[in-house]
Amino acid sequence: MFLRRAASGIAAAAGLTLMIAGCAGGDSGDTGDDQDDGPVTIEFWSMPFGGHTEEDVAAYVDEFNESQDDIVVELTGLQWADGRDKIIQAVGAGTGPDVFIMAPVNQDFLSSGSLASLDDLGYTPEDVDPFLDIIEAAAGYDGEVYGVPIGYYTNVLYYNATVLEQYGFDGPPETWDELKEAAATITTESAAAGDPVMGFQIKGMDDHLNAINHTWANFFYQAGGEQLIDDLTKANADSQSGREALEYLRSFVEEGITTPGPSAKGGFIDGTVAMFTFQQLHLPEIEASTLEDEWGLAPMPEGPDTASSYTDGEFLVANAASEELEAAGTFMKWMTSPEQGVRYMEKAPLFAYELDKVSDDVREQVEGLIEADPNRGALLEQLQRASLSNIVAERYAQAARWEAQKQYIVAAINGDMSIDDALAAIDAAVDEALEVASY
């Protein structure tokens, strides 16, 4: 189901040094007979996940603590701006928490043996089987699985149904050709009418530059692109698929369909952008906005090869250095159970389990939520289209890839750099990072 490679030693990235000896958590106490002295204490470091706030996460931890007497979870709340770095530094120094959140699962941690496998945490095959197969790609390595999903995110098409209908389209586009045709018609005819609406904004060419990594991956995958080749040792943006995807995106700017600069999300809310692609992150803000037009989410328009899109998730993982792996596994099972997954859908509309492998009650609740909100159905449909091989490949040299793509994809779309030079520069940066990391 996913590509497997043997670990080749400690990862050089971030200076990660695993200290297996010693206790990862705080005042965990001893194991064995001393457990009768009181509950086991484990440390949990978490950024807000799936649209939740830090207070929401704290409430879940409190609920778990109140539900039983054997384990006490101490929460340290982090923010996404620097939370990843704090976790890397703490785990590398041997002082990290027992359980923490990762999005995505970090390949350096996997390669260096810093994470406990689900088997070591007390999971059985029966515990893992109900999860969507994506778990093996997103958290699998060398035949084991090392994390459980709090939730997934996948890119879909945000579309303004009112605007599409106004310009003669009875639904969202389903192919690249239809996307470009609809976007060109809306941009051109709305401008001629004196009420300009951008038919399609390239997310990442606006006020959210980092989003270009999502947008680029969407179209690269749909053109048949593979991030890494040669057993995950060689970058592959500089390929026919890469050129086809980048030429397509660039054509929106060259032909005046898209003007880089205006915010995709902001323009969508104020009615000046008809379509853009991104994960479900913006749903709460758009739903709470003053946008009166009918709008929705649709699966990604299909490209020359596939209809997949950038997909990954937020995972709970356990520190291999923890002396309380059984307690860590118990907490992780509670936090990621199907019952909790239904609750998370209130703010994060994706469900991490196969519906035919959960209880009738949970399945009925999920199906009810999807029926009440078709946007959830579009997200779940898109999630099933994920490119599992690219989910694996994205973990390798991700920081270098994302920094290079922000620089060179944007330059190529704007016409400030040739497509061939941009793709070659991305591959050079990723190949260098791969060589340094020596996965």
N, C-alpha and C positions, 0 to 999 in steps of 0.2 A: 504493500500500500504506500510505502514511502521509501525514499532512498536512504540507505544505511551505510555508514562509514565508521570504521573503528577509530576511537580517540587516539590522537597522536601526541598526547602530553598536555601540559598546562598551556592554556591559551595566553599569548603575549598581550592581547588587547586589554587595556585598562589595568595592566599589571596584576591580573587576578591570581591570587595565591591561595590555594585551598589548604586550610588547616583542619584536617579531619579530627585530630585529637582535640579534646576540650569541648566544652559545652557551647552551643550556639545561642541558646536562649538565655533569658535572665535568670532569676532565682528558681531554676527548674527543680532543684532537689535531686536526690539520688533515685535510681531505679531499684527494682528488686523489692526486698522486704520493707524498705523505708517508704514505699508508696502508701503504706497504711497510715503514715503520719499526717496525711492531708492530701488535698488535690494537687495534681501536677500543674505547673505554670508554664505556659508557652508564650513567646512573643510573636506578634503578628504585625508586620509593617505593610500598610496599604495606602495606595493612592485612591481617590474616589473612582469607582468603576461604573461603567454602563449608565452614565447619566445621573448617578447618585452623588450626593454630597458627602463630605467627611462625617457629618452628623448622621446620615443614613447608615454609613458603614458602622459607625460606633453603635448604633441601635441594634444592628444585626449581631454584633459581637456580644452586646449585653444580653440579647435574647438567648444566644447560645449558652452563655455562662449561667443564666437562670434556669436553663432547661435540664441541667444535670449537675452533679456534685463532684465529679472526678477530675475535671479540667478547668483551669482558669486561663482565659486568653487575655493578654494585655496588649492593647492596640496602640501603635504609634502611627498617627496620621501623617502622610506625606503628600506633596503636590507633584503633579507630573513634570513641572518645570525642572525640578532637580531631584525628584524621588529616585529615578533610576540610578543616578550617580551615587546617591547616598547608600543605596543597596549594594552596588558594586563595591564601593569602598569598605563597607562594613563586613560583607561576606569575605572579601579578600583579606581583611585583617583578622578574620576568625571571630569577630564579635557580632556577626549579623543575626537576624531574627531566625526563629524556627520556621515560620511560614511567611511568605511575602508574595506580592503580586508582580507579574511580569506581562508586558504587552509590547512586542511578542516575546515568546520564550527566547532567552538569550543564548546564542550558539556558543559563546565563550564559556558560559556556565556549564553547558552540556558537555563540551569537549574536555573540560578540566575536571569533570566529576563533582562539581559543586552542588548538584541537585540530587535529591533522593528520588529513586524510581517509585512509581505507584505500587509496585510489588513490595518494596521495602516499607511502604507506608501502610500496608495491610489491605490493599485493594486486591480483590480477586478478579479473574477474567469476567465473572458475572457482573461485577461492579462496573467494569469498563465498557462492556459490550453495548449497553444502551446509548452511549454517547455517539454523536455523529462521527463518521469516519474521519472527519477533519482533524480530530484530536490526534491521530497518529502522525499526520503531516506537521501539525503546528507544535506538538509537544513530544514527538517521538524521536528517538536517536538510538542507533545501534541495537535495535530490537526491543527496546524498552520505551515506556511512556513516562514522562517526567512532570506532567502538570495536568490540572483539570480546569476546564473553562468556566469562568464566571459568566462569560458571554462572548459572542462573536460580533465583528463588524464587517460589513461587505458593502461595496460601492454599487449604487443603483442610480437610476435617472430620476431626478426631480423635474417635474414638468407642470406647467401652468395650463390646465385643460381649457380654461376660458380663452386664453390667447391663442392656443392651437386651433380651437374651433373657429375663432374669429377670422383666422386666415386660411380656413378650408381643410383643416385636418381633424378627423373624428377620433383620434386617439394618439397616444405617444408613439414615436418612431420605433421600429423593431429592427432596423438594420442601419449600418453606417450610411448607406446611400439615402435612406429615409431621414436620418438625423440631419444630414447636411442639407437636403432639400427643404425640410421644414424650417431649419434655422435660417437659411438664406432667404426664404420667402418672408418670414417674419421680420428679419432685419431690414430687408429692402423695402417692403411694402409699408411697414410702420413708419420708416423714415420719410417716405414719399408722402405719407398722410400727415406728417408733422407731429407725430406722437411716437418717437423712436423707442423700440423695444429690441434689445439684443436677443437674437434667436437662441444662441447658445454661448455661454461663457465657459472658457477653459479654466476650471478651478485650479488655482495655483498661479495663475497669471494675474491674480488680484491681490487682495489684502491678506491672503493666507498662503504664502509662498510654499510652505512645507507640503501643501496639498498637491503640488505638482507631482510628487512621488506616487500618490494614489492615481491621479489622472493618467500619468504616463503608463503606469503598470496596467491600468484598464485596457488601453488601446494596444499596448505592446502584447499583452496576453491574447487579445482578440485577433491579432494578426499572426498568432502562432508562436509568439516569442517565448524563449526559455531564458531565465536569468543567468543560469550557470550550465556549463556543459563539461565534458571530460571528467565525470565523476565529481562534480561540484568544485573543480579546481580552476575553471577558466570562465571569465565573464563573456557575455554573449549579446550585449546590446547592439554591437556593431555587426548586424546581420540583416538579411533581407526583411525579416519581420520588423526589426527596429526601424529600418528605412521606411517601410510602408506605413507604420504607425506614425512616425514623426512627420512624414510628408502629408499625411491626412490632417493631423493637428495644425501643421503650419498653413495648410491651404485655407483654413478658416480665417486666419489673419490676412493672408495675402489677398484673398478675395473680398475682404471687407465685411465678412459675416460677423466676426468677433473683434472687439477692440480690447486688448489687454489693459487692465487698470481698474475698471469698476468692480466692485465686490459682487461675486456670484450670489452669495447668500443675501446680502443687503439688497441687491437688485431684484432678486426673486421676491423678497418680501414687499418691496415698493412697486412691483409690477413692471420693472424695466429690464428684467432678464427672464426669458421664457423657460430656459432649460439649463441645467448643469448636472454634473455627476459628482457624487460623494457618498460617504457612508451615512448612517442614520444619525450622526451627531447633531445635525441641525434641526431635527424634527421638533424638539420641544420649543425652540425659539420661533420657528415658523408657525407652529400650531397656536402659540400664544400671541402672535402678531396681529396686526390689523388687516392682513391680506384678506380681501373679500372674495377674490376669484376662487373658482374651484381648482384644486391642484391635487397632485398625488405623487406617488412613487411607482416606478415601473422597472422591471428587469432591464439590464443594460441592452442597448441595441447590439445586435450580433455583427461581429466583424467578419473578415474574410475566412477566419479559421474557427473561432469559438465565440461564445457569448459570456465568457468568464470575466471576472473583475478582481481588483485587489481585495483580498480577504485575509483576515487574521483574527486574533482574539486576545482577550484579557484572561490570564491564567493564574491560578493559585499554584505555587510550587513550594517545596520544602527544602530546607538547608540540609545537605548531606551530613554536616557536622553536628546537627542537633542530637542531643541525648534523649529526646522525647519524640521519636518518629511515630510511635503508635498514637500518641495524643495528637500530634500534628495531622496524621491521617484521619483521625476521628473528626477533628474540626473541619478539615477540608471536605470530607464527605457531607457534613451538615451544610456547609456554605454553598455547595454546588449540587445539592440534591435536586431532583425534578420538581419537588414542591417549592424549593427556593427559586428555581428557574422560572416558575410561573409568576412568582412575586416580582422578580426582576423585570419581567416583560412589561410592567407598568411604565418603566423608564427606558428599557433597552429591549426593543421588540423582537429580538432573535432568541430562539429556544435551542439549547445545546444538545437535545436528545432526539432520537428517532421516536416518532409518535407511537409506532406500533410496539415499542418496547418499554413504555411507561404504563402506570396504572390507568384504568378507565377514567377515574376522576380527574387526573392530571391531563390526560388527552382531551377530555371534554372541555376543560377550562381553556386549554391552548386553542382548540378549534373554535371555541366561542369568541375568544379575543381576535382571532384572524377573521372570522365572519363579520365581527363588528367593525373592524378596521382593515380594509383591503391592503393598506400599505404594509402591514405585517406579512401578508401573503407574498407580496412582491419581494420583500427582503428574504423570506425563507426560500422562495424559488431561486433567487440569485445565489444564496448561500450554497445551494446544492450544485451550482455550476462551478464551484471553486476549482482552480487548478492546483491540485495537491502537490505536484512536483515544484511549482513555483512558490508555494507556501514554504516548503522546505528550503529552497534556494534563497529566499528572501532573508533568512536568518544569517546567512554567511556574508560577512563584510557589509552588513546593513548600514552602519553609520557612514562608511566611505561612499557607498552607493547613493544614499539619500543626499549627502552633501554635493556630490558630483552632479546628480540629476537636477538639483535645484539650480545649479549654475549653468549647466550646458543645455538642458532641455529648454529652459526659458530662453536662452540666447538663440537657439536654433529656431524656435517658434517665432520669435520676434524678427528673425532674419539677420541677426547680428553675427551669426556663425553658420558655417555650412553644416548640413545634416551629417555628412560623413565625418567631419572633424569633431562634432559634438559627440557622436556615438563612440568614436575612437577614444576620446578623452574620458568618457565614463568608464569604458572598459579598462583603460590604463589605471585609473584610480582604484577600481575594484580589484584588479589583478594584483596591484601592489599590496593592498590590504590583505588579500588572501595569502600572499606569500609571507607577509609579516606574521600573520596569525598562525600559519602552519597547522591548520585544522587536521 
